[in-house]
Amino acid sequence: MLTQKRKFAKKYCKYSQMKVDYIDYKDTSLIKISLSERGKIMPRRLTGTSKKHQEMVEIAIKRARHMAIIPYVVDTKNLSAPAFMTFK
């Protein structure tokens, strides 16, 4: 059997590389790494995030949505803008 070479780069955990111990729901710059342009939580298989950090990301995103830092629903008519804006 012939082995095929990978056509894509190996995925790695961005949070492990940044040496993040805890992902806080108030830190939107960390949270937006794992959000799609529509505001959905990106799965581990697409982002390469480790299990430990993915669980922290999910909890932080859900808390941020509950506290109205990140919207639950994004306007699909205007997708040129980011999914959420940081409050000033």
C-alpha positions in Angstrom: 0.0 0.0 0.0 1.2 3.4 -0.8 1.1 6.0 1.9 -0.1 9.4 0.9 1.5 12.6 2.1 -0.5 15.1 4.0 -2.0 17.9 1.9 -2.5 20.1 4.8 -0.5 21.4 7.8 -0.8 19.7 11.2 -3.3 21.5 13.4 -2.1 22.8 16.7 -3.6 24.4 19.7 -3.3 28.2 19.6 -4.0 28.5 23.3 -1.2 26.1 24.2 1.2 28.0 22.1 0.2 31.3 23.8 0.6 29.5 27.1 -2.9 30.4 28.3 -3.9 28.9 31.6 -7.5 30.2 31.8 -9.8 31.6 29.2 -12.0 34.3 30.7 -15.3 35.3 29.3 -14.4 39.0 29.5 -11.4 38.5 27.2 -13.0 38.8 23.8 -9.7 38.8 21.9 -9.1 35.2 23.1 -12.7 34.1 22.5 -12.9 35.4 18.9 -10.2 32.9 17.8 -12.7 30.1 18.2 -15.8 31.9 16.7 -16.8 31.8 13.1 -17.9 34.9 11.2 -21.5 34.1 12.1 -20.7 33.8 15.8 -20.8 30.0 16.1 -18.3 28.0 18.2 -15.8 26.4 15.9 -15.3 22.6 16.5 -12.0 21.1 17.6 -11.5 19.3 14.3 -11.3 22.5 12.4 -9.4 24.7 14.9 -7.0 22.1 16.3 -7.7 23.3 19.8 -6.9 20.8 22.6 -9.7 19.3 24.6 -8.9 21.2 27.8 -8.8 24.6 26.0 -11.9 23.8 23.9 -13.9 23.1 27.1 -12.7 26.4 28.5 -13.6 28.2 25.3 -17.1 26.8 25.2 -17.8 27.8 28.8 -16.3 31.3 28.2 -18.4 31.9 25.0 -21.6 30.7 26.7 -20.9 33.0 29.7 -20.1 35.9 27.4 -23.3 35.4 25.5 -25.3 35.3 28.7 -23.7 38.5 29.9 -24.4 40.1 26.5 -20.7 40.6 25.6 -21.2 38.4 22.5 -24.5 38.2 20.6 -26.4 34.9 20.3 -27.6 35.8 16.8 -25.6 37.7 14.1 -27.2 39.7 11.2 -26.7 37.5 8.2 -27.4 40.3 5.8 -24.3 42.2 6.8 -21.6 39.6 7.1 -18.9 42.0 6.0 -18.7 43.3 9.5 -17.2 41.1 12.3 -19.5 38.8 14.3 -19.3 41.0 17.4 -17.8 44.3 18.3 -16.1 45.1 21.5 -17.9 47.6 23.6 -16.1 50.9 24.1 
